[in-house]
Amino acid sequence: MKRIAVLAIAFSTVVHAGGPSADILERVPLAARTVFQLYAKSERGTASGSAVMVGPGLLATSCHVMGDAAQAVVVQTGEAIPVSLVAADWRRDLCILESGLIDTRASPLRPASRLRKSDRVFSLGFTGGRFAYSTGELRQLYAMDGSRVLRGSAAFAAGASGGGLFDAEGRLVGILTFYKLSRDGSMFFAIPADWVPEVLAAGIQPRTPETRPFWAETHSARADFLQAVQYEFEGRWDLLAHYAEQWLAREPDAAEARETLEEALSRSAAQAH
């Protein structure tokens, strides 16, 4: 896994071992002001994660961090601020929280439709109770629910779920959601920021004990791209090629299915030699 640099919010400069260009580093401190550590207490105990400003008094986080909690607190510089759940889409793993005590201005939201592979991005969240960031690029965009789930190489670790993924201009493009520790460090996933208005408008959605985040669905209910990612993670290139052919047959216009097939065939051929 690539190194994640720790950022002290009080300072205007940061250091990253990977040597990203200065322009993207200039965006980090301002974006950092919009990211908070989150503590959610429920019957199962207290969970910690991250949350990012998405509007006046509004923060987005991962529902898997909130669990059964309807209220939580966020912390950035020492003071615990109460927040309440106002919207939740449990399948998309996106929860919206509200507080009248936070006057931080949110970064502009940039829809996934304006993003492309290789766009530079940086992640911001809390890891082990400390603020951290990492720079990288988008590696793939997977169609889902009218937008695209983002996959990139800007690393994050446990505790950063609910944090923000920002583009090179400091605009919020995604909410950090889940990751797999692959050898090439490219399996860090964020849900798109343009889901936020939809989820906010719909309010708190009902859920059953069987309701799961999309990325934790059982095999039979799993989205095509997630099954493909699993085969890639396991290095099962022949199976991935076969699966990608089926995926492409179901969705002939899916560029990510075609690119997955090409990658699988290339890796399978290299493996055979």
N, C-alpha and C positions, 0 to 999 in steps of 0.2 A: 504494500500500500504506500502511496506517495506520502511524503511528509506533510503534516498539517502545521502551519505556523500559528503561534499564539499571539494575539493582538491585545495590547493594553489600550482600552478605550480612551484613557486620559491623554494619550499621545497622538500627535498628528502624523507620525511616521511609523512604518512597519517594516519588518524584515522578513523575507521569505527565501529559503535556501534554493528554490528552483529558479530564481532570477527572472521573474516576469518583468515585462516592460513597465517603465515608470508610469505611463498614463493609466494603466489599470490599477496600480497601487494607489494612485491619487484618489481613486473613487472609494477605496475601502473604508477610510475613517468616517466619511459621511454616511455611507450605507450602514456602518456598524451601529450608528445611533438608533437605527430602526429595529434592531434585533435584541430580544430579551431572553433571559433564562426563565423557564416556566416550571412551576411546581403544582401538580394536580393531586389532590387527596381524595381517595375513594375508599370503599370498603376493602379493597384489595391492597391498600397501602398508599404510599406517596410516590408518584412517578415524576421524573424530571425530564425536561426536553427544552426546546427552544420555541420562540414565537417571533413573528415579524410583522411590523406595521403594514397595513394594507389600505388604510383610510383614517379619517379623523376619529381617534379613540378606538379604532378597530385593529385587531391583530389576528393573523392566521396562524394555525398550528396543525399538527397531525392529530387526527382523532385517536390514533392508537396511543398517544401520550396522555390525552385527557381520560381515556377509559370511561368509567361511569360517572366521573365528576362533572357537576354542573357549574362549579366555581373553581377558581384556582388563583394563584398569585404569580406575578411576573417580577423579576428583579434584574436590574442592570448595573446600578452603582451602589447597591446596598439596601435601598428601601424596597420593601415588599408591597406591591400594588395589587389590590384585589381586581379580578376580572371575572366576567360572567359569560357563560356560553349563550350565544344568540343565534347560531346557525351551525348545522352539522350535516354532512353527507358522509355517512360511515363507510360506504363502499369506495368512494373516491378518496377517503382518508383525509378529508379537509374539514376542519372545525374553525369557526370564527368566534372570537372573544371580544368583549367590549368593556371599556373602562372610561369614565369621565375624568379620570385623574391623569391621563397621559396626553400631553399636547405635542408630542413629537410628530413631525411631518413625515408621512410615508413617502417612500421612493415611488416614482411613476411606475405603473405596471406596463409591461410590454408583452403583447400576445404572442403565443407560440407560432402563429401564422407568419410572423415577421422574423423568425429565427431560422438559421441554416446550420447544417453541419459545419464544424470547424470554427464557429463563432466562439470568441473568447468569453469566458465566464469566471466568476469567483463565488465560492460558497462562504457563508457566515453562520456560525452557530456556536453553541456551548458544548464543550467536551470535557468531561471530568471536572465540571464546575468552572472551567476557564474558557474565555472567549477565544475562538480560533477561526482562521480563514485558510482557504486554499485556492489557488488559481488553476485553470485548466481550459478545456474546450468542449464543446458539444460533440459527441460522437454519433448520436442517432436521435431521431424524433419519431415516436411511435403514436400512430393515430388512436385516439380513444375519446369517446363522448364529446365529439365536436371540437376537440383540440388535440394536443400532442403531449404525451409524457416525455420528459427530457432525460436523456442519458448522457453523462459526460465524465470527464476526468478530474473535475474539481472535487477533491476528496472531502469527506466528513466522517465522523465516527459516532459512537453511541452518545446520546445526549443532544446531538445536533438536529435530530428530527424536528420538523416544524420551523427550522431556520430558513434563511433566504438564499436563493441562487440569483445572482445579479449578472447583467451583461457588462461589457467593457465601459459603458457609459454610466453604470451605477443604477440602471433600471431593474426592477424586480421582474424576473422571468419565471421563477418557480419557487415552490416550497419543498425543502429537503425532506425526503420521505423514506427511502430504504437504499441499501447497498449490498453488494456481494464483493468479497475481497478477491478479485481476479488477479492473475499474474500481471496483466498489462495495465491494471489500475483504471479501467474505463467503465466500471459498473457502479456508478453512483447515480441514483435516480431522483428526480424531482417532478412533482405534479405541476401542471402549468398554472401560472398566476391568473390567466384569464378564466379559470373556473371560479375564482373568488366572487365576482358579481352574481353569478348564477346560484351559487350555494347560499350567499347572503340573502338573495331574493326569496329562496325557497324555505328559509328558516330551519328549524331543527327537524330533521326527517326521522320517522319512526324506524326502529330496528328491532330485530329478534335476536335470540341467543345464537342463531346461525349466521347472522350478518358478519361478514369479514371484509377487511380492506381488499381491494382488487388484487394486490400483490401477494396476498396470503390465501387466495382461493384454492380449493382443492383442484387436483389435476383436471377433472372433467369440466370445471367451470373456468379454468384459467384462460386468460386472453392469449391469442396466438403469440404475440411478441414475448410474453413472459415464459411460455414453454420453450420458445426459441432461445431466449436468454439462458434458461436452465441447461439446455443441451450445450450451448457455447461454454458456459461456466464449467461444465464437466468435461469439456474437450471431446465430445462425442460427435465428431464432424460428419460422419456418414448418416447418423440419425438426424442431425440438424439439416443436412441437405435434403433428406427425404421429407422431413417435416416442412421445410421451407417450400418445397414443390407443392405440397398440399395447401399450404397457406396462400401461395401465389395463385393457385387454382381457384381458391375461394374469393380472393381479392386481387384480381389481375392488375388493378391500378395502384396497388400498395408498393411504393418505392422501397420501403424498408424490408418488405418480403423478398423482393428481387435482389436487393443488396445483401441480405442475409444468405440467400441461396448462392450468390457468387462467392461470398467469403467462405461459406462451408465447403463448396467444391474446390476452391483453391487450397484450403487448409487440409482437406481430405487427400488431395493429390500430393501435397508436400509430405504428409504423414506417410503415404504409401512408399515414398522414396527414402 
